[in-house]
Each structure stands twice: as structure tokens, then as C-alpha cells.
Amino acid sequence: MGTPAVRMGWMLQLDAWRRSLPPAALSPVNQRAADPFERLFVQEYAKVVAIAYRVLADRTAAEDVAQEVFLKFHRSFSPDSERASGWLHAAAVHSALNLLRGERRRARRESAHALDPVQTSIANPEKVIEEAEGRREVRRALRKLAPRTAALLMLRHSGLSYAEVATALGIKVGNVGTLLRRAEDALRKEVNRATSE
């Protein structure tokens, strides 16, 4: 079917195609896919992009993170692994958080106080600015949390179930609720600390 890079480029086009089909139409595709990696890609790509998007709030960057995660997985693991989806989800969070941290360092080097680009046709500029600042505060607080704590929050608030979060992070399902509550408390404290400064 071609080189892995060519196959990956072709498979990235599946996302747009996949969203246009009802879920029942995908089951024959999943059954026909001879390549286990291709089958895994079709099943997990949208979720990996969604997780990265939740962290980055940028669709293009989220798709770049997803592509990077799938390439790393393809080079290192078997697509038939029972932990494949968990690894992909965790890697999406970690890669997106690393990208945020790198952007923060770059922004600090370039400018101490960079402003968002001016948005056109804003209904209520004050509300938009307040919401954007709130999201920035949460992202800053996430960067200051321990990586595992931030990953736990992002995985759960990206729509993953407790079982999926447990698989992605290698913890027991019964511990997810407690760890999540602690992580939310740590995030709340970090946001409050940042806003009180």
C-alpha cells in the first residue's frame, strides 16, 4: 500500500470521511481493514484529536499532536496490544501538555506580555475577554500541576470513562474517583493562587 508516511497521509483523510458517516456504516470498514494499525487508527483517531483539542483549544495543533502520537505508537508498539487505546489517550494528553509548556516558554522568551489577536465581530467584548482569561488561567494552572494529575483531569474531562482513564494511566478503576477529586482540588487551589496574585 506504500510507505508508512504515504499511508499515514492517506489515513489522515479518514477523519473527515468518518464524521460524515453514521456509526453503523463504519463497522464493515473496521472488519475489512486488513492492517491492524489502520483499524486502530480509524477507531481511535477522533478521540485522540478530541483529547488533544481539549488541552490545546486549537484544532490544527490537536491534529498535529494526534499524528505525532500515532507515529510514535506505530514505531514502538503492536496495534493489537490491549493497552493500545489507553496508551494513545495518555500520550495525547502528555504530548498536548508538553506543547503547551513549550509554547509558554517560547512566549516568555519572545514577549513578556503578548496579547491575543484582535477578534472581529465580537458581540460582547468584555465577556469574550473574561472567558479567554479564565481559560488561560486554567491552562496555566494545569501546567503547574504534576503531569499525572493534569493528565487525569484532561482525560476525564475529555469524555473518557473511569475505566478508560484507568487504562490510560495504569491505575485501578476504583482509584480514579478519589484521584480525580484530589486533582480537581489541586487545580482549584492553583487557579485561586494565580488569581489572587
N, C-alpha and C positions, 0 to 999 in steps of 0.2 A: 504494500500500500504506500510505500515511500519512506523517506527518512522520518525519524521521530519528530523533528521540527516541523516538517510539512504536515504530518498527521496532526500535530498539536494545533497548527493554524487552522486546519480544516475542522477540528473538533470545537474550536472556539466559536465557530459559526453556529454550532448546535444550540447555543443558548437562546438566540433569537427564534430559531425554529421551534425549540422545545416550549417556549412560552406561548406560542400560537396554537398548540395542540392540547386537546383535553387529556387528562392523565391516563384514561383508558387507551388512548392511541399510542402511548409510549411503551406499554407492556410488550407488544410484539417487537419493538425496536430493541428493548433490553434483552429479549430472548434471542433475537437474531444476531446480536453483536458477538462476533466470534472472539474478539480481543477482550480479555477481562478488564484491561485498563480502560478501554473505550466504554465498556459497560459501567464501570465505576465512575468515569468522568461524566457520563450522561446522567447518572443518578445523583451525583453529589455537587456538580459544578454550581448550580443555582444557590444551594445552601452555603457553599464556601464563599461565594461572592456576597451573599446577604450578610454573613458574619463579618466579613472584612468591611462591608459598607457601613454596618452598624458602628464600627470603630472609627472609620475614616470620614464618613459622610461625603464621599466622593466616588461616584460610580466607576469612573475610569481607573482611579487608583485601586479600588476594590477588585476590579477585573485583573489589573496587573498583579496584585497580591495573589489572587486565585491562580493565575497562570504560573507564577513562581512556585506556589505551594504544590501544584500538580506536577511540575517539572521535578522538583526535589523528591516528591514521592515516587515518581516514575523511575528516577535514577537509583533510588535506595531500597524500595520495598516491593513486595509482591502485591498486585492488586487483589489477590484472593485472600489476603490477610483479614481475619475477623475484626481487627482493630483499624482497618483502613479508614473508615469514615471518622472514627474518633481522632485518629492522627491528623486527618485533613482539617477537621474543625479546630483542633487545638493549634495546629500550625497556622491556620488563617488568622486566629486571634493574635498569636505571638508575632507573626510577620507584620500584621497591621499595626500593632502597638510599637514594634521596632521602627516602622516607618514614621509613626507619629513622633517618637523620640528623636529620630534623626532630623525630622523637619523642625522640631523645636530647637535643636542645636544649631541648625543652619540658619533659622530665623534670628536667633540671638546673635550669631556672627554678622549677619547682614544688616540688621537694624534692631535697635532696642525697642522701638515702638512702631511696628508695622500695622497699618490699618487694612481692613478688608476692602476689596474693590467696591466702588460705589455701585449700588444696585439701582436699576431703573424701575420705574412704575411700582413704587412701594406704597401700599395702602396706608400703613401706619408705621412710619419710620422708627418711632420710639419703641414700639413693640418688637419690631424686627431686630433692632439693636439689642434689646434686653434678652430676647430669645437666643440670639447668636452669642452673646456674652455668657449666658447660662450654659450653653453647650461647650464653649471654650473652657469654662471653669470646671465642668465635669471631666473634660478630656485632660486638663492639667492635673486634676486630682487623680485620674486613672494612671497617668504616667508616674506619679509618685508612689502608687501602691506597689506592693510586691507583685512580680509578674504573674504568679499563680493566682493571686487574689483578683487581679484585673482580668485575667483570662476567665476565671469562674463567673464574674459578673457579666462579661461580654457574651460568653456562650449562653448563659441562661437568658439574658435579655435580648438575645438574637433569636429566641424562639425555640431553643433546644430543650428537650425534656430533661428531667433529673437523670434519667438513665443515660441519655446521650452525653450530658455533661460529665457524668461519672466515667463513662468510657473514654471520653476525650482527655480527661485529666488523670485517669488511672486511680480513681478513688472509689470507695463504696457508695452505692446509691443512697444508703441510709445516712451518709455523712453530708450529702450535698446541701440539704436544707440548713443544717447548722452552720456549715462553712459559708453558705450564701448569706445568711443573716449577719454573720461576723464581717463578711466582705462589704455588705451594704452599710453596716455601722462604720467601718473604716473609711469608706468612700464619703459618707455623710460628714464625718469628722474632718476629713481632708478638705472637702468643699467649704465647710464652715470656717476652718482655719484660713483658707485662702481668701474668703470674702471678708473676714474680719481684719485682715492686714491692711 
